[in-house]
């Protein structure tokens, strides 16, 4: 069985932990340590649940905004334009909340989760802005009529 070595944050005791364990108790100071193993790609970049949350939620809002836009009045260009900004707004809100909470959080694990959410949200900001500009151009071309 694969294992890894970690250091206890309280007493600096080295502990051998089987990969996949959820908790481990330090034999020296008797503190319980919660573990979360993440997978790394070849470049050493870690992908955690926080990253995928920060990336996935705003991108899922693209589907929500497109669904609302398809149900509504297709002639209202300003309303459609505002609906296209919903995914960007969601990414910006996640970015602001995670930045604020990472500064306030005293626990290292919580701070790392917020950093991962912020990383995913930054990628979502770029993708949702690209979506907004592409859809805006498509709507303008569609309104003008291609001849």
MARTIVO-823941 format. One line per 4 residues: number of its first residue (from 1); their letters; for each residue z, x, y of N, C-alpha, C, O, CB. Coordinates in steps of 0.2 Angstrom, whole numbers. Atoms other than C-alpha are relative to their C-alpha. Glycine has a CB too. Example, Ala and Ser with C-alpha at 12.3 -4.5 7.8 and 13.67 -1.06 7.14 Angstrom:
% MARTIVO-823941
1) as) 0 4 -6 39 62 -22 0 4 6 3 9 5 6 -5 0; -1 -4 -6 36 68 -5 3 -4 5 4 -1 11 -7 2 2
This chain:
% MARTIVO-823941
1) xxxx) 0 4 -6 0 0 0 0 4 6 4 9 7 6 -5 0; 1 -4 -6 -5 7 17 6 -1 4 9 -7 5 -6 -2 4; -6 1 -4 9 10 29 -1 5 7 -6 9 7 7 2 -3; 1 -4 -6 11 17 47 7 2 2 12 -1 0 -3 -4 5
5) xxxx) -6 -2 -3 25 26 56 1 -2 7 -4 -1 11 1 8 -1; -2 2 -7 33 19 72 7 3 2 10 5 -3 0 -8 0; -6 -3 -3 47 24 83 4 -6 2 2 -10 6 -1 5 5; -4 5 -3 62 13 86 1 1 7 3 6 10 7 0 -4
9) xxxx) -1 -1 -7 63 9 104 7 1 3 8 4 8 -3 -6 4; -7 -1 -1 82 9 104 3 7 -1 6 10 3 4 -5 -3; -3 -6 2 87 24 95 -5 6 -2 -3 12 -4 4 -1 -6; 5 -5 2 70 34 92 0 2 -7 -3 7 -8 1 6 5
13) xxxx) 0 -2 8 72 34 73 -7 -2 -2 -10 -7 0 5 -5 -4; 7 2 2 55 35 65 1 -4 -7 5 -3 -11 -4 7 -2; -1 5 5 52 21 53 -7 -1 -3 -12 -1 0 2 -7 2; 6 1 4 39 19 39 -1 -7 -1 3 -10 -4 -1 4 -7
17) xxxx) 1 8 0 32 1 40 -7 -1 -4 -12 1 -2 0 -3 7; 6 2 3 20 -7 28 -5 -4 5 -2 -8 8 1 -4 -7; 5 3 -5 4 -13 37 0 -7 -2 -1 -9 -8 -7 3 0; 0 7 1 5 -32 38 7 -3 1 8 -9 0 -3 -1 -6
21) xxxx) -7 2 -1 24 -33 40 0 -4 7 -2 -1 12 5 5 -1; -1 3 -6 30 -45 53 6 2 4 6 3 10 1 -8 -1; -6 -3 -3 47 -38 56 2 6 -4 1 6 -10 6 -6 0; -3 -6 3 56 -22 52 7 1 3 8 1 9 -4 6 0
25) xxxx) -7 -1 -3 75 -18 54 1 8 0 -1 11 -5 5 -3 -4; -2 -8 -1 80 0 60 6 1 -4 12 -2 -3 1 2 7; -6 -1 4 93 7 47 5 4 4 11 3 3 -2 4 -6; -5 -4 -4 101 18 61 3 -5 5 10 -4 5 -4 5 3
29) xxxx) -3 4 -5 104 5 75 0 -7 -2 3 -11 2 -3 1 6; 0 7 3 101 -11 65 -3 -5 5 -2 -11 5 7 -3 -1; 4 4 -4 89 -18 78 -6 -3 -4 -9 1 -8 -2 3 7; 6 3 3 75 -30 72 -6 1 5 -5 0 11 1 -7 -1
33) xxxx) 6 -1 -4 58 -25 78 -6 -5 -2 -7 -5 -8 -2 8 -1; 6 5 1 44 -38 79 -7 4 0 -7 8 5 0 -6 5; 6 -4 0 27 -30 74 -6 -5 1 -6 -11 -2 0 4 -6; 7 4 0 9 -36 78 -5 6 -1 -6 10 3 -1 -4 6
37) xxxx) 6 -4 1 -5 -26 70 -6 -2 3 -8 -8 2 0 2 -8; 6 2 -3 -21 -26 79 -6 5 -4 -4 10 -6 -1 1 7; 5 -4 3 -38 -19 72 -4 3 6 -5 0 11 -5 -5 -4; 3 -4 -5 -47 -6 82 -8 1 -3 -9 1 -9 3 7 1
41) xxxx) 7 -2 2 -66 -3 82 -1 7 0 4 11 1 -5 -4 5; 1 -7 1 -74 14 81 1 3 7 3 9 7 -7 1 -2; -1 -3 -7 -72 17 100 8 0 1 10 3 7 -3 -4 5; -7 0 -1 -53 14 98 2 -6 5 8 -6 7 2 6 4
45) xxxx) -2 5 -4 -53 -2 108 3 -6 -4 1 -7 -9 -6 -3 4; -4 5 4 -40 -15 102 -2 -7 3 -3 -8 9 7 1 1; 1 7 -2 -44 -34 102 5 -4 -3 7 -4 -9 -7 -2 -4; -6 4 1 -29 -45 102 -2 -7 1 -7 -9 4 6 2 3
49) xxxx) 1 7 -2 -27 -64 103 0 -1 7 -4 -6 10 6 -4 -3; 0 1 -8 -24 -62 122 -7 1 2 -9 -2 7 5 4 3; 7 -2 -2 -41 -54 124 -5 -6 -1 -9 -8 3 -2 6 -3; 5 6 2 -50 -68 115 2 -6 3 -3 -10 5 0 -1 -8
53) xxxx) -2 6 -4 -40 -81 124 -3 0 7 -6 -4 10 7 -1 0; 3 -1 -7 -45 -74 141 -7 0 0 -10 -2 5 3 7 2; 7 0 1 -63 -72 135 -2 -7 -2 -7 -9 1 -2 5 -5; 3 6 3 -65 -88 126 1 -7 4 -3 -11 4 3 -1 -7
57) xxxx) -2 6 -4 -56 -101 137 -5 -2 5 -8 -7 6 7 0 2; 5 1 -5 -68 -99 152 -7 -2 -3 -11 -6 0 0 5 5; 6 1 3 -83 -98 141 -1 -7 -3 -6 -10 -4 -2 5 -5; 0 6 3 -78 -114 132 -1 -5 6 -3 -11 5 7 -2 -4
61) xxxx) 1 4 -5 -77 -122 149 -7 -1 3 -9 -6 6 4 2 6; 7 1 -1 -96 -120 151 -2 -6 -4 -6 -10 -1 -4 7 -2; 2 6 4 -98 -133 137 3 -6 4 0 -11 4 2 1 -7; -3 5 -3 -86 -144 146 -4 -2 7 -5 -8 8 8 1 2
65) xxxx) 4 2 -6 -95 -143 163 -7 -2 -1 -9 -7 2 0 7 4; 7 2 2 -112 -145 155 0 -7 -3 -4 -11 -1 -3 4 -5; 0 7 3 -106 -161 146 2 -5 6 -1 -10 6 6 0 -5; -2 4 -6 -98 -168 162 -7 -1 4 -8 -6 6 5 3 4
69) xxxx) 6 1 -4 -114 -164 171 -6 -4 -3 -9 -8 1 -3 7 2; 5 4 3 -125 -172 158 1 -7 0 -3 -12 0 -1 2 -7; -2 7 0 -115 -188 159 -1 -3 7 -3 -9 8 7 -1 -3; 0 2 -7 -115 -189 178 -7 -1 3 -12 0 -1 4 5 4
73) xxxx) 6 1 -4 -129 -192 191 -4 7 0 -1 11 3 1 -3 7; 4 -7 0 -142 -178 189 -3 1 6 -6 7 7 -5 0 -6; 3 -1 -6 -149 -181 206 5 3 5 3 6 11 -2 -7 3; -5 -3 -5 -132 -175 215 0 7 -1 4 10 -6 7 -4 -2
77) xxxx) 0 -7 1 -136 -157 217 7 4 2 9 8 -2 -5 3 4; -7 -3 -2 -119 -153 226 5 -1 -6 9 4 -7 2 -3 7; -5 1 6 -109 -161 212 -1 4 -6 3 7 -9 0 -8 -2; 2 -4 5 -119 -152 199 2 7 1 4 11 -3 -7 -1 -2
81) xxxx) -2 -6 -2 -116 -136 208 8 2 -1 10 7 -3 -2 2 7; -7 -1 0 -97 -138 209 2 0 -8 6 4 -10 4 -6 3; -1 0 7 -97 -142 190 -2 6 -3 2 8 -8 -4 -6 -3; 2 -6 2 -106 -126 187 6 5 1 6 11 -2 -6 2 2
85) xxxx) -5 -5 -2 -91 -117 195 6 -1 -4 11 3 -3 1 0 7; -6 1 4 -78 -124 183 2 6 -4 8 8 -5 -1 -6 -4; -2 -6 4 -79 -109 171 2 6 4 7 9 2 -6 1 -5; -2 -5 -5 -78 -97 185 7 -1 2 11 4 2 -5 1 5
89) xxxx) -7 1 -3 -63 -105 192 5 1 -5 11 3 -4 0 -7 3; -4 0 6 -55 -106 175 2 8 -1 7 10 -2 -2 -3 -6; 0 -7 1 -58 -87 173 4 3 6 9 8 4 -6 4 -1; -4 -3 -5 -51 -83 190 7 -2 0 12 2 2 -3 -3 7
93) xxxx) -7 2 1 -35 -93 187 3 4 -5 9 6 -4 0 -8 -1; -3 -4 5 -32 -84 171 1 7 2 6 10 1 -5 0 -6; 0 -7 -3 -35 -68 180 6 1 4 10 5 4 -6 2 4; -6 0 -4 -22 -72 193 6 -1 -3 11 2 -2 -1 -6 6
97) xxxx) -6 1 3 -9 -79 182 2 6 -5 8 8 -5 -1 -6 -5; -2 -6 4 -10 -64 170 2 6 4 6 10 2 -6 1 -5; -2 -5 -4 -9 -52 184 7 -1 3 11 4 3 -5 1 6; -7 1 -2 6 -60 191 5 0 -5 11 4 -4 1 -7 3
101) xxxx) -5 0 6 15 -62 174 1 7 -3 6 9 -5 -2 -5 -5; 0 -7 3 11 -44 169 5 4 5 8 9 2 -6 3 -1; -4 -3 -5 20 -38 185 8 -2 -1 12 2 0 -2 -1 7; -7 2 1 35 -49 182 3 1 -7 10 2 -7 0 -8 1
105) xxxx) -3 -1 7 37 -47 163 3 7 0 1 12 1 -6 0 -5; -4 -6 1 50 -34 159 -1 3 -7 0 9 -8 7 -1 1; 1 -2 7 45 -33 140 -7 3 0 -11 0 2 1 -6 -5; 6 -3 0 32 -21 136 -6 -4 -4 -11 -4 -2 1 7 -4
109) xxxx) 4 4 4 24 -32 122 -3 -5 5 -9 -7 4 3 -3 -6; 3 5 -5 22 -46 135 -5 2 5 -10 -1 6 6 -4 3; 4 -3 -5 15 -35 148 -7 2 -3 -12 1 0 3 6 3; 6 -2 4 2 -29 135 -4 -6 -1 -11 -6 -1 1 4 -6
113) xxxx) 4 7 1 -3 -47 131 -3 -2 6 -9 -4 6 5 -5 -3; 3 2 -6 -6 -51 149 -5 5 2 -10 3 5 6 0 6; 5 -5 -1 -16 -35 151 -6 -2 -4 -12 -1 -2 2 7 -1; 6 2 5 -27 -41 136 -3 -6 3 -9 -7 3 2 -1 -7
117) xxxx) 3 6 -3 -29 -58 144 -4 2 6 -9 -1 7 6 -5 2; 4 -2 -7 -34 -50 161 -6 3 -2 -11 2 1 5 5 4; 6 -3 2 -47 -39 152 -5 -5 -2 -11 -5 0 1 5 -6; 5 5 2 -55 -54 143 -2 -5 6 -8 -7 6 3 -4 -5
121) xxxx) 2 4 -5 -54 -64 159 -5 3 5 -9 0 8 6 -2 4; 5 -4 -4 -63 -50 169 -7 -1 -3 -12 -2 1 2 7 1; 6 1 3 -77 -51 156 -3 -7 1 -9 -8 2 0 2 -7; 2 7 -1 -77 -70 158 -3 -1 7 -7 -5 8 5 -5 -2
125) xxxx) 3 1 -7 -79 -69 177 -7 2 0 -11 -1 4 5 4 4; 6 -2 0 -94 -59 175 -5 -4 -3 -10 -6 -1 -1 8 -3; 5 5 3 -102 -70 162 -1 -7 3 -6 -9 3 3 -1 -7; 1 7 -3 -98 -86 171 -3 0 6 -7 -5 8 7 -3 1
129) xxxx) 4 0 -6 -105 -80 187 -7 1 -2 -11 -2 2 3 6 4; 7 0 2 -121 -75 178 -2 -7 -2 -8 -8 0 0 5 -6; 2 7 2 -121 -92 170 -2 -4 6 -6 -8 7 5 -3 -4; 1 4 -6 -119 -100 187 -6 2 4 -10 -3 6 6 1 5
133) xxxx) 6 -2 -3 -133 -90 195 -6 -2 -3 -11 -4 0 0 7 2; 6 2 4 -145 -93 181 -1 -8 0 -7 -10 1 1 2 -7; 1 8 -1 -142 -112 181 -1 -2 7 -5 -7 7 7 -3 -3; 2 2 -7 -143 -113 200 -7 1 1 -10 -3 4 5 4 5
137) xxxx) 7 -1 -1 -160 -105 200 -4 -5 -5 -9 -7 -2 -1 7 -3; 3 5 4 -165 -116 185 -1 -7 3 -6 -10 3 3 0 -7; 0 7 -4 -160 -132 195 -4 0 6 -8 -5 7 7 -1 1; 4 0 -6 -168 -126 211 -8 0 -2 -12 -3 1 1 6 4
141) xxxx) 7 0 3 -185 -122 201 -1 -7 -2 -7 -10 -1 -1 5 -5; 1 7 3 -183 -139 192 -1 -5 6 -5 -10 5 5 -2 -4; 1 4 -6 -181 -148 209 -6 1 3 -9 -4 6 6 0 4; 6 -2 -4 -195 -139 217 -6 -2 -4 -12 -4 -1 0 7 2
145) xxx) 6 1 5 -207 -142 202 -4 6 0 -6 9 5 -4 -6 3; 4 -6 2 -216 -128 194 -8 -3 0 -9 -7 -3 1 3 -6; 7 3 -1 -235 -130 199 -4 6 -3 -11 5 -3 -2 -1 7
